[in-house]
Amino acid sequence: NEQPGQVSLVATGPLTNLALAVKMDPALPKKLKNVFIMGGNTESRGNTTVCGEFNFATDPEAAHIVLNEYTCPTYIAAWEFTCSCALSWEFYHEWVNQHTEKAKFMKKIFAHSLKMSEYLGECAGEKEWRSGFISCDSYAVAAAIDESFITEVTEIGVNVELTGTLTRGMMVMDWTNKLKKENKAFVMKNCDLEKFRALMTAALQ
């Protein structure tokens, strides 16, 4: 309320809190500069359910509310986007082996994820999507810090499936504009990986 149009919101988990916030204050989206979301999927590739990305599949109703009631500019770093813009494992090892306390902490907390990534990278149907280091939430944060990090977007109406037996929690891309949504999302399609590496490196220095 004190800084209307100046606050960017970054969502890197299930969207429960954002959904509750707009129900408590329906005018909230108009007060925001923009929203950056890590979540959803663009090609029905699931990482939690057969067609659902974790953050949306955990609370589909919340994702549905946010995508329909947040009218400020909304940028989405979907699951497939993060996988297609992976960093190399060589970068990861250099990143966490910087001689700083932050790097030591990151190496410790990422150890489990590293093992899971190595395991899943050998599983059928996963290898092409896990060919490198993917820090999903960092893409949304990078975009919020520097919008020029995003080099290509698809401006499109999006929604979330709530009742499908196999597709509950899946983000729906309205390619033919059948939903007639006035408020289109900016779904990230490509990014500046050099800029991303620089932001990631600086974060642990």
Backbone torsions as a table, in degrees:
resi	resn	phi	psi	omega
1	ASN	NA	-31.5	-178.1
2	GLU	-81.0	-22.1	-177.5
3	GLN	-129.7	61.2	-176.4
4	PRO	-61.2	134.7	178.4
5	GLY	74.5	7.9	-177.3
6	GLN	-116.9	-7.1	-174.8
7	VAL	-102.2	127.0	172.7
8	SER	-99.9	135.1	-179.6
9	LEU	-107.9	131.1	178.8
10	VAL	-116.2	123.1	-178.2
11	ALA	-113.0	117.5	-176.9
12	THR	-121.8	24.2	177.9
13	GLY	-150.4	-169.8	173.3
14	PRO	-54.0	148.1	-169.3
15	LEU	-91.9	23.0	-177.4
16	THR	-54.6	-48.8	-176.8
17	ASN	-65.5	-37.8	179.3
18	LEU	-67.6	-37.9	178.2
19	ALA	-65.6	-43.7	178.2
20	LEU	-63.9	-38.5	-177.9
21	ALA	-62.5	-42.8	-178.5
22	VAL	-73.5	-25.7	175.0
23	LYS	-72.7	-34.2	177.6
24	MET	-75.1	-34.1	-178.7
25	ASP	-139.7	88.6	-178.2
26	PRO	-58.6	-19.4	-179.8
27	ALA	-85.3	-4.9	-175.7
28	LEU	-52.6	-49.6	-177.7
29	PRO	-56.2	-32.8	179.8
30	LYS	-71.3	-18.4	-179.7
31	LYS	-88.7	-13.2	-176.4
32	LEU	-89.2	151.4	173.1
33	LYS	-73.9	-47.7	179.9
34	ASN	-170.3	171.5	178.0
35	VAL	-130.3	137.5	176.3
36	PHE	-119.1	123.5	-175.2
37	ILE	-119.7	130.6	165.2
38	MET	-98.4	113.3	-179.9
39	GLY	164.6	171.2	179.2
40	GLY	78.3	176.3	178.1
41	ASN	-147.2	155.3	-173.4
42	THR	-110.6	-14.8	-175.8
43	GLU	-129.4	23.9	179.3
44	SER	60.0	21.9	175.9
45	ARG	-85.7	116.5	-179.2
46	GLY	-92.9	152.3	171.3
47	ASN	-120.6	-0.3	177.3
48	THR	-127.7	-51.7	170.4
49	THR	-111.2	176.6	-176.1
50	VAL	-59.5	-31.3	-179.2
51	CYS	-126.5	9.6	-173.7
52	GLY	-118.5	132.8	171.5
53	GLU	-80.9	147.5	-169.7
54	PHE	-51.7	-53.7	-173.3
55	ASN	-62.0	-38.9	178.8
56	PHE	-79.2	-39.4	-177.3
57	ALA	-69.3	-25.7	179.6
58	THR	-67.5	-37.7	179.0
59	ASP	-144.5	75.9	-177.7
60	PRO	-58.6	-37.5	-179.7
61	GLU	-61.8	-40.6	179.2
62	ALA	-65.2	-43.8	178.4
63	ALA	-61.3	-39.2	178.8
64	HIS	-62.2	-44.1	178.9
65	ILE	-62.9	-47.1	-177.3
66	VAL	-63.3	-45.7	-177.5
67	LEU	-69.4	-18.6	-179.1
68	ASN	-104.7	-22.5	-175.0
69	GLU	-112.6	-12.7	174.8
70	TYR	-88.4	106.0	-174.3
71	THR	-94.3	-2.5	176.1
72	CYS	-74.5	164.1	177.2
73	PRO	-54.5	126.7	-174.8
74	THR	-122.7	121.6	-180.0
75	TYR	-108.2	132.5	-176.6
76	ILE	-120.9	123.0	171.2
77	ALA	-98.6	94.2	-175.9
78	ALA	-80.3	166.4	-176.8
79	TRP	-54.7	-48.9	-176.8
80	GLU	-65.1	-35.3	177.9
81	PHE	-61.8	-47.2	-178.3
82	THR	-63.3	-38.0	-179.9
83	CYS	-67.5	-35.2	-177.6
84	SER	-77.9	-13.0	-179.5
85	CYS	-116.3	36.3	-178.1
86	ALA	-64.8	150.8	171.8
87	LEU	-92.9	165.5	-178.7
88	SER	-78.8	156.0	175.8
89	TRP	-67.9	-27.2	176.2
90	GLU	-61.7	-42.5	177.1
91	PHE	-62.3	-44.2	-179.1
92	TYR	-54.9	-48.3	-176.8
93	HIS	-65.9	-37.2	175.4
94	GLU	-65.6	-39.4	-176.9
95	TRP	-62.6	-48.7	-176.2
96	VAL	-84.3	-7.4	179.2
97	ASN	-104.8	16.2	169.4
98	GLN	-65.2	147.5	-175.5
99	HIS	-86.1	66.3	177.1
100	THR	-137.1	159.2	178.6
101	GLU	-64.9	-36.7	178.9
102	LYS	-62.0	-42.3	-179.5
103	ALA	-66.2	-40.6	178.1
104	LYS	-62.3	-41.1	179.2
105	PHE	-64.9	-45.1	179.8
106	MET	-61.8	-41.4	180.0
107	LYS	-61.7	-38.8	-179.5
108	LYS	-68.8	-46.6	-175.3
109	ILE	-77.5	-17.6	-179.6
110	PHE	-93.1	-2.5	-174.2
111	ALA	-57.9	-43.9	179.9
112	HIS	-65.1	-44.4	179.4
113	SER	-62.2	-35.2	178.1
114	LEU	-62.6	-45.8	178.8
115	LYS	-63.6	-42.2	179.1
116	MET	-64.1	-40.6	-179.8
117	SER	-64.6	-41.0	178.8
118	GLU	-64.6	-40.9	179.1
119	TYR	-66.6	-49.2	-177.4
120	LEU	-67.7	-27.8	179.3
121	GLY	-64.6	-16.0	178.5
122	GLU	-101.8	-2.2	-177.8
123	CYS	-83.6	144.8	178.4
124	ALA	-59.1	135.0	178.7
125	GLY	84.2	-9.6	-177.4
126	GLU	-108.4	-27.1	-169.0
127	LYS	-56.0	-44.1	-177.1
128	GLU	-67.0	-20.4	-178.6
129	TRP	-99.5	-4.6	-177.7
130	ARG	-130.7	47.3	-175.9
131	SER	-86.5	1.7	-178.9
132	GLY	-161.3	-167.8	-178.5
133	PHE	-82.6	119.6	-177.7
134	ILE	-121.9	108.2	175.7
135	SER	-103.6	82.1	-167.6
136	CYS	-49.8	-51.5	-174.9
137	ASP	-63.2	-29.1	-175.8
138	SER	-63.7	-26.0	180.0
139	TYR	-67.7	-41.6	178.4
140	ALA	-67.5	-40.5	179.4
141	VAL	-65.8	-42.1	179.3
142	ALA	-60.5	-41.7	179.9
143	ALA	-64.8	-36.8	178.6
144	ALA	-68.7	-36.6	179.1
145	ILE	-69.9	-42.7	-175.6
146	ASP	-146.9	101.6	-176.2
147	GLU	-62.8	-21.7	178.8
148	SER	-69.6	-11.2	172.8
149	PHE	-59.6	-32.7	178.5
150	ILE	-82.8	121.2	-178.0
151	THR	-104.6	-15.3	179.5
152	GLU	-156.1	134.5	177.5
153	VAL	-132.9	161.0	168.0
154	THR	-110.3	118.6	178.1
155	GLU	-89.1	114.1	-168.2
156	ILE	-156.7	152.0	172.6
157	GLY	-73.5	137.3	179.5
158	VAL	-132.2	155.0	176.7
159	ASN	-150.8	-178.2	-178.7
160	VAL	-129.8	132.9	177.7
161	GLU	-75.2	129.8	-176.1
162	LEU	-108.9	-20.3	-171.1
163	THR	-121.5	-7.3	-176.7
164	GLY	-61.6	140.2	178.7
165	THR	-62.6	-41.1	-179.5
166	LEU	-107.5	-15.9	-170.6
167	THR	-111.7	5.6	179.0
168	ARG	-56.5	128.8	-179.7
169	GLY	92.5	-6.3	179.7
170	MET	-76.6	137.6	174.6
171	MET	-79.4	132.2	-178.8
172	VAL	-102.2	126.6	177.1
173	MET	-97.1	119.4	-176.2
174	ASP	-88.0	74.4	-173.5
175	TRP	-62.9	-31.5	-176.0
176	THR	-105.6	12.8	175.1
177	ASN	57.7	34.1	178.0
178	LYS	-70.7	-24.8	-179.8
179	LEU	-80.1	-15.6	178.0
180	LYS	54.4	41.0	-179.2
181	LYS	-78.5	128.1	176.5
182	GLU	-71.9	-38.0	-177.5
183	ASN	-90.9	103.8	179.9
184	LYS	-92.2	147.3	175.4
185	ALA	-93.4	156.7	173.8
186	PHE	-102.0	100.1	-177.9
187	VAL	-89.7	118.2	-175.7
188	MET	-63.8	137.5	-178.2
189	LYS	-121.4	-31.2	179.0
190	ASN	-153.3	161.1	-176.8
191	CYS	-149.7	168.1	178.3
192	ASP	-88.7	100.7	-175.1
193	LEU	-70.3	-28.3	176.2
194	GLU	-64.3	-43.8	178.1
195	LYS	-64.8	-38.3	179.4
196	PHE	-63.5	-45.9	178.5
197	ARG	-60.4	-39.5	-179.9
198	ALA	-65.7	-42.9	178.5
199	LEU	-64.9	-42.1	179.1
200	MET	-62.8	-45.1	-179.2
201	THR	-63.1	-44.9	-179.2
202	ALA	-63.4	-30.7	-177.5
203	ALA	-64.5	-26.2	-178.5
204	LEU	-104.2	8.5	179.7
205	GLN	-87.9	NA	NA
